[in-house]
Amino acid sequence: MPSKRISRLAARRQQYTNETYQQARDLLRPGRPPIPGADCDEQRNFEAELFYQVMESNRDFTAYPFGIRRVRPQPDTIELVVEGDERAKRLLSWLLPSYEPGGEVHGIPGLRIRQRTARGVEVHIASQRTSAWLTGPHCGVWKRAETESLKHVADLGWKALWRGPEHWSPEEVAFEQEWNTGEWTRQFRAGAWSASGLLRRLGLFHTLTAADAVTGYKGLGISGYEGSDPVRWCLDVIHRSGTRRRKQDLIEAITDAEFGMPVSRADHLDAIYPPETMENWIRLDDEARTGLIELRFTTCTYEQLQLATCGPKYRAIAEVVERRVTLRPNASLPTEAPSQ
């Protein structure tokens, strides 16, 4: 591959993942997409569930969208570089499965820790070919996060499942059979590519937008589809007043033929939700209409931002956000977010 093309691909990949240039360049492979998709259904489904938990656990003000500094996607795994200690603890506690007497499993059923290393922790789904690395904070942070999760589960009178054998526990099997085998799960898995694809391009919401925060949730289907509605991934891209939103830039990046996802504007919904009433809502779906991405561009006032960041815990985070938001387009990225 010519050197100029490699450089172009690496620089462009960097925009989608927020990796360093060298990291992006090192993961380019001849004959493969510059941002590869998950190489099997199991990995794709796992990443969709992981993306959902990343969104659900994101309940605090963070320096980077969703509290993830960068992602490093490869065909058989993905690395999430978490921005700080508190975010790491919260995310891991949401992922690790535990059983509440009465039948409910919290976290991701079947999830186990495969490795605990100086790099971080590798998690996967037992009996499946899946992998995700959680890195960023020092390895001791991940160890403390797991210990605190064990204590919290014990205090609640629940049962920790992730330290069990390398197969699904009876509690996880029963929960899966009761709750995760119906039509909703089939729709979720049919559209898992969209959630996995967003997770693998999470850096866009940091490098391409000047958003102060990005939050999201998994929504129910909406009118405008025949048959089963696709799972709807709703992302709120929140800017302070007066900041350019760069909506079109983000859409072009997500729909880019080489680096983006197989989605386009969901024009068929315009008859039901006229564009003039949805000026700041943009919907993208695929031709088969198995996945729907909804981008909502909203505004927060400076006073609201000040209130959210007034505590000393958040001042360093707010400084990183301020530097990021005020960067010129295509400027170099800010320094790393501080550990909390």
C-alpha positions in Angstrom: 0.0 0.0 0.0 1.5 3.4 -1.0 2.8 5.4 1.9 0.6 8.5 1.1 -2.5 6.3 1.1 -1.5 4.7 4.4 -1.0 8.2 5.9 -4.4 9.3 4.7 -6.2 6.3 6.0 -4.5 6.5 9.4 -5.3 10.2 9.8 -8.9 9.6 8.8 -9.2 6.6 11.1 -7.8 8.7 13.9 -10.8 11.0 13.5 -13.3 8.2 14.1 -11.5 6.5 17.0 -9.4 9.3 18.6 -6.4 7.0 18.6 -3.0 8.5 18.1 -1.8 8.6 14.5 0.7 5.7 15.1 -1.9 3.6 16.8 -4.3 4.1 13.9 -1.6 3.3 11.4 -0.5 0.1 13.2 -4.0 -1.4 12.9 -4.5 -0.8 9.2 -4.5 -4.1 7.2 -4.2 -4.5 3.4 -7.4 -5.5 1.9 -9.5 -4.8 5.0 -11.7 -1.8 5.8 -9.8 0.9 7.7 -12.4 0.5 10.5 -13.2 -3.2 10.4 -16.5 -4.5 11.6 -16.9 -7.3 14.1 -15.9 -10.6 12.4 -18.8 -12.7 13.7 -22.4 -12.4 15.0 -21.4 -13.2 18.6 -18.8 -10.4 18.7 -21.3 -8.0 17.0 -24.1 -8.8 19.5 -21.6 -8.5 22.4 -20.5 -5.0 21.3 -24.2 -3.9 20.9 -24.8 -4.9 24.5 -21.6 -3.3 25.5 -22.6 0.0 23.8 -25.9 -0.1 25.6 -24.2 -0.5 29.0 -21.7 2.3 28.1 -24.7 4.6 27.5 -26.7 3.4 30.6 -23.8 3.7 33.0 -23.0 7.3 31.7 -24.7 9.2 34.5 -22.1 11.8 35.3 -20.3 14.7 33.7 -17.3 13.4 31.8 -14.4 15.0 29.8 -15.0 12.7 26.8 -18.3 11.6 25.3 -19.6 8.7 27.3 -16.4 8.8 29.4 -14.5 6.9 26.7 -11.3 8.6 25.6 -10.7 6.5 22.6 -11.6 3.2 21.0 -9.4 0.7 19.1 -11.5 -1.6 17.0 -10.1 -4.8 15.5 -12.1 -7.6 13.8 -12.1 -10.0 16.8 -12.0 -7.5 19.7 -12.4 -3.8 20.7 -10.5 -1.7 23.2 -12.3 1.0 25.2 -9.8 3.5 26.8 -11.8 4.8 29.8 -11.0 8.4 30.8 -10.6 8.1 34.6 -10.9 6.1 37.7 -14.5 6.8 38.7 -15.7 6.2 35.2 -13.8 2.8 35.2 -15.4 1.8 38.4 -18.9 2.7 37.3 -18.6 1.0 33.9 -17.2 -2.3 35.3 -19.9 -2.4 38.0 -22.6 -2.1 35.3 -21.0 -4.8 33.2 -20.4 -7.5 35.8 -23.4 -9.9 36.1 -25.0 -10.6 39.5 -28.1 -12.4 40.5 -30.9 -10.7 42.6 -33.0 -13.3 44.4 -36.3 -13.4 42.7 -35.0 -14.0 39.2 -33.3 -10.9 37.9 -29.7 -10.8 36.5 -28.1 -7.4 36.6 -25.2 -6.6 34.2 -24.5 -8.6 31.0 -25.5 -12.3 31.4 -22.5 -14.7 30.8 -19.9 -12.0 31.0 -16.6 -13.1 32.5 -13.2 -11.5 33.0 -10.7 -13.4 30.8 -7.6 -11.5 31.8 -6.4 -9.1 34.4 -3.1 -7.6 33.2 -1.1 -4.4 33.6 -2.9 -3.2 30.4 -6.3 -3.5 31.9 -9.0 -6.2 31.9 -10.3 -8.3 29.0 -14.0 -9.3 29.3 -15.9 -11.8 27.1 -19.1 -13.9 27.1 -18.6 -17.4 28.4 -18.7 -20.1 25.7 -18.6 -17.5 22.9 -15.8 -16.1 20.6 -16.0 -12.6 22.0 -13.6 -10.0 23.5 -13.4 -6.5 24.7 -10.6 -4.7 26.5 -11.2 -2.1 29.2 -8.1 0.0 29.6 -6.9 3.6 30.6 -6.6 3.7 34.4 -3.9 1.8 36.2 -4.4 -1.9 36.6 -4.9 -1.3 40.4 -8.0 0.8 39.6 -9.7 -2.2 37.8 -8.8 -4.5 40.7 -10.3 -2.1 43.2 -13.4 -1.7 41.0 -14.0 -5.4 41.0 -13.4 -5.7 44.7 -15.9 -2.9 45.4 -18.4 -4.6 43.1 -18.1 -7.9 45.0 -18.6 -6.0 48.3 -21.6 -4.1 46.9 -23.3 -7.3 45.6 -22.7 -9.1 49.0 -24.1 -6.1 50.9 -27.3 -6.3 48.8 -27.6 -10.1 49.4 -27.1 -10.8 45.8 -24.8 -13.4 44.1 -21.8 -12.5 42.1 -21.8 -14.5 38.9 -18.7 -13.3 37.0 -16.3 -15.3 39.3 -18.1 -18.5 38.6 -17.0 -21.3 36.2 -16.3 -20.6 32.5 -19.9 -21.4 31.6 -23.2 -19.8 32.2 -24.7 -20.2 35.7 -28.2 -21.7 36.1 -29.4 -18.2 37.0 -28.1 -16.7 33.8 -29.5 -19.5 31.7 -32.9 -19.1 33.2 -32.9 -15.4 32.9 -31.8 -15.6 29.3 -34.5 -18.1 28.4 -37.2 -16.0 30.0 -36.2 -12.5 28.9 -33.8 -12.7 25.9 -35.4 -15.1 23.4 -38.4 -13.1 22.2 -39.1 -10.7 19.3 -37.4 -7.8 21.0 -34.2 -9.7 21.3 -34.4 -10.8 17.6 -34.8 -7.2 16.6 -31.9 -6.1 18.8 -29.6 -8.7 17.3 -30.8 -7.9 13.7 -29.7 -4.4 14.3 -26.7 -5.1 16.5 -24.4 -4.0 13.6 -25.6 -0.4 14.1 -24.7 -0.3 17.9 -21.4 -2.1 17.2 -20.7 0.3 14.4 -21.3 3.4 16.6 -19.1 1.9 19.4 -16.3 1.4 16.9 -16.6 5.1 15.8 -17.2 6.7 19.2 -14.3 9.1 18.7 -16.3 11.0 16.1 -18.4 12.6 18.9 -15.1 13.9 20.4 -13.0 14.8 17.4 -15.7 16.1 15.0 -18.2 17.8 17.2 -17.8 20.6 19.8 -20.3 19.0 22.1 -20.0 19.5 25.8 -21.6 16.1 26.4 -23.1 13.1 24.5 -25.7 10.9 26.2 -27.9 8.2 24.8 -30.4 5.4 25.3 -32.0 2.5 23.5 -35.5 3.4 22.4 -38.6 1.5 21.3 -39.5 1.5 17.6 -41.4 4.3 16.0 -44.2 4.7 13.4 -43.1 4.5 9.7 -41.9 0.9 9.4 -43.8 -2.1 8.2 -43.5 -5.2 10.3 -41.0 -5.2 13.1 -39.7 -1.8 13.9 -35.9 -1.6 14.2 -34.2 -1.0 17.5 -33.6 2.8 17.8 -30.3 4.1 19.2 -31.0 7.7 20.4 -28.0 9.9 20.9 -28.3 13.4 22.4 -25.4 15.6 21.2 -25.4 18.5 23.7 -23.8 21.9 22.9 -23.6 25.1 24.9 -25.4 28.1 23.4 -23.7 29.7 20.4 -21.5 26.7 19.6 -21.5 25.4 16.0 -23.1 22.0 15.9 -21.5 20.6 12.8 -24.5 18.4 12.1 -23.7 17.9 8.4 -20.1 17.0 9.1 -21.2 14.3 11.5 -23.7 12.9 9.1 -21.2 12.8 6.3 -18.7 11.0 8.5 -21.2 8.4 9.7 -22.4 7.7 6.1 -19.0 7.9 4.5 -18.6 5.0 2.0 -15.1 4.0 3.2 -15.1 4.8 6.9 -18.7 5.1 7.8 -21.7 2.8 8.3 -24.2 1.4 5.7 -26.8 4.0 6.6 -28.4 7.1 5.0 -31.0 9.7 5.9 -34.3 8.0 6.7 -36.3 10.0 4.3 -39.3 7.6 4.4 -40.0 9.0 7.9 -40.5 12.5 6.6 -44.1 12.0 5.8 -44.8 11.1 9.4 -42.2 13.4 11.0 -41.8 16.4 8.6 -38.2 17.7 8.5 -39.3 21.2 9.2 -40.5 20.1 12.6 -37.4 18.0 13.2 -34.8 20.5 12.4 -32.4 19.3 15.2 -33.3 15.6 14.9 -31.6 13.5 12.3 -32.5 9.9 11.6 -30.4 7.4 9.7 -31.2 3.8 8.8 -30.1 1.0 6.5 -31.7 -0.2 3.3 -33.0 -3.4 5.0 -34.3 -1.2 7.9 -32.9 -3.3 10.7 -31.2 -0.4 12.6 -32.2 3.2 13.3 -29.8 5.9 14.6 -31.4 9.0 15.9 -29.2 12.0 16.5 -30.7 14.8 18.6 -28.8 18.1 18.7 -29.7 20.0 21.9 -28.5 23.1 23.7 -27.5 23.7 27.3 -27.0 27.2 28.7 -23.7 28.3 30.1 -25.4 28.6 33.5 -26.4 24.9 33.3 -22.9 24.0 32.4 -21.5 25.9 35.3 -23.9 24.3 37.7 -23.0 20.8 36.4 -19.3 21.5 36.9 -19.2 23.6 40.0 -17.9 21.0 42.4 -14.1 20.6 42.7 -14.3 17.0 41.5 -15.4 18.3 38.1 -13.2 21.3 37.6 -10.4 19.5 35.9 -12.9 17.7 33.7 -14.5 21.0 32.8 -11.1 22.4 31.7 -10.6 19.5 29.3 -14.1 20.0 27.9 -13.4 23.7 27.5 -10.2 23.1 25.6 -12.0 20.5 23.4 -15.0 22.6 22.6 -12.9 25.7 21.7 -10.6 23.9 19.4 -10.6 25.0 15.7 -11.8 22.3 13.3 -9.0 19.9 12.4 -6.8 21.2 15.2 -4.7 18.8 17.3 -6.6 17.1 20.1 -6.4 18.2 23.7 -4.3 16.5 26.4 -5.5 13.4 28.1 -8.4 13.7 30.6 -7.3 13.6 34.2 -7.8 10.6 36.4 -10.5 11.2 38.9 
